[in-house]
Amino acid sequence: HRLALWQPEAPLLVRGDRKRLVQVIANLLNNAVKFTPKGGNIEVCLEAHADHAVPVVHDNGIGIDGRELPHIFTKFFRTKEAQSMDTEGLGVGLYLARSIVQRHEGSLDVQSEGLGRGTTFFLTLPLAK
């Protein structure tokens, strides 16, 4: 895989449980690696939007079928592609990630243009005051 990292010049500080927020980012990166074929691209960007930090994890991997997108954060949900790839996992990672982010007064969203077109996760967290 090729990894590209983008961040603003000045640090963005959020208030939260560092260990749990690192778990969330690690889960998103692990999924990007797991569902992006060898030699694929993964980008991690940190952006500032008004009073929020927005880490974005984008890959050009297998993508998500539009019919499955509404269920991606449901506990124990695994896409058909994940099941057919026989990947490890119970389907709780994204559910837990979103729960953790919501407890930090943030949000976790996903976009995919469909199968074979990659996936982008948007994590939004309020900046520390």
Secondary structure, DSSP 8 states (H G I E B T S, - for coil): -EEEEE--SS---B-S-HHHHHHHHHHHHHHHHHTS-TT-EEEEEEEEETTEEEEEEEE-SS---TTTGGGTTSTT---HHHHHTT----S-HHHHHHHHHHHTT-EEEEE--STTS-EEEEEEEEB--
